[in-house]
C-alpha cells in the first residue's frame, strides 16, 4: 500500500536527510614530508564546509541589453578546523610540507609539492550505525579535491584556563579543482 507523500508519515518515510556531523577526510600527503606519510591519512577535523566554486559572467551588449554568457569556473580555497593530535602529529607534518614549498631559512621554493593524490571527503548519514568511514552503500556523498596543498595554518591558542578542550587550529587548503563523485 503506497503512502500519501503529503502526510507527516509519508514525509517521514520518504525523507533521507544528510547528517552534517557525519564525515571523514582522507588526505594523501607528499612522500617527502616524512616517514609514514605519503599514503592515505585520515585527519581529525572538528569542522569544515563543502568546497565551493563560481562561474564568472561575460556580459555582452546587444541592442541596448546586456546578455550574460558563462565564463571560467574558479575554485576558491577550502578552510577547516583541525584537532592537533599527538598520535598523528598533523600540525608538524603540515609545517614540514610548507617548509618544502618555501624554506624559511634559504627561501628555496618548490611550486610542485602538492598532495600525492586526491583528498577525499566522505559525508552523509551512517545508515547501519557503525560510522565506519561510509564504505559501500552507506556512502551518501563524496568529494575529491585535486592538487591540494596547505596555504595557511593558523596559530594554536594555549591557555592555562582552557582545561576542558583540545588544541585546534584552522587550516586553509589551496587546490586546483574538485569533483562530486
Secondary structure, 3 states (H helix, E strand, C coil): CCCCCCCHHHHHHHCCCCCCCCEEEEEECCCCCCCCCCCEEECCEEEECCCCEEEEEEEEEECCEEEEEEEEEEECCEEEEEECCCCCCHHHHHHHHHHHHECCCCCCECCCCCCCCCEEEEECCCCCCCCCCCCHHHCCEEEEEECCEEEEECCCCCCCCCCCCCCEEEEEEECCEEEEC
